[in-house]
Amino acid sequence: QVQLVESGGGSAQIGGSLTLSCAASGNTDSIRTMAWFRQAPGKEREGVASIETDVRPKYSDSVKGRFTISRDSAKNILYLQMAYLVVEDTAMYYCAAGPNLPSLRTAAYNYWGQGTQVTVSA
């Protein structure tokens, strides 16, 4: 009932910036919280940041101070502004949505996008 489509991924230099977007469609009135997750090859999916309609942002320790999550509820678009990028930020980034409070746990979300690749190198 909810579709999520990510965009904005690509290649960036160490210390550079990228902004990801996630467009939600369908039964969007059922969404309370949206979030970003990432997964590198051979690793578990990691919560990056989450936010309610326009409050209660939550960040993982690895991105705190470097990434900013925001949401345009009227247009149903989620953003992730990434700055001061490091090689460890390289991963497939996924958009997620659900009816619960902000969380960095995968089990809290029932809708997922297909992912967008981010690659950081010198």
Protein Blocks (a to p, Z undefined) as FASTA:
>chain_A
ZZcddehiacddehiacddddddehjlklpmbdcdddddehiacddfbdcdfkgoiacdf
klgokaccdddfknopacdddehiafklgccddddddfbdcdfbfklpcbdcebjadddd
ZZ
